[in-house]
Amino acid sequence: MASSALSLGSEWLRPMFEAVGLPKLTDHWHLVVLSTLACVVVDKLSATVSPLLFPKSFRRMKPFQQANWHIHVVSMVHCLFAIYFCIPLINHPRLTYDTMYGYWPYFSDGVAITLGYRPFLNAYGPIFLMFEMSTPFLNIHWFMDKLGLTGSVYQMVNGVLLLVAFFLSRLVFGIYWAGYFYLDVYHNWHRIPTYLALMYVIGNISLNLLNMYWFTKMITAVQSRFTPTTKKVA
């Protein structure tokens, strides 16, 4: 209710947002602010609770490592929300009726939390946000390193899950939908500014190539934690 009230009382801000080319932000700015505050609250809660839950590990950490821990906690909460929010919206008719410029306030409320402001390619938003499926396992892998569980059976199981989630969500699911995305942009080329089409297509291709590169690096990183080091005999 409070969120709706803030949105309804935002018309006086519309000229300002329109002046910078973000007219739809009038209806969603409050969620940008509230989600930012929520991230700050999660960070502060982690700073209070985590040292109590893991006192030995935190005593070994330097201040910047402790700050990095809290950042990973915020990342975990954020990615879990994104996954939960986006799965039911994949191929939702309220978005796919116009894959280029379709606008649905409910979805845009969620996108505002990930700092998206323009009603462009919203149908592909929940699809490519599924890349976050691998993030929980990546964060857990990082946490285990800091908790002294490097090389443990728990980290091995999580490492396998991380590689599977990354491969399926980014390399299989992501590239599959990227093909549809490229065709969709091609068939709607006349409706899209050329610079915008090129920016999104080139950006998506670059991200897919990076995902392939990161996957090879992740395999190497996971293997290194479970491959015994051999000492040279003098």
Beta strands, then each sheet from edge to edge (+ up, - down):
end
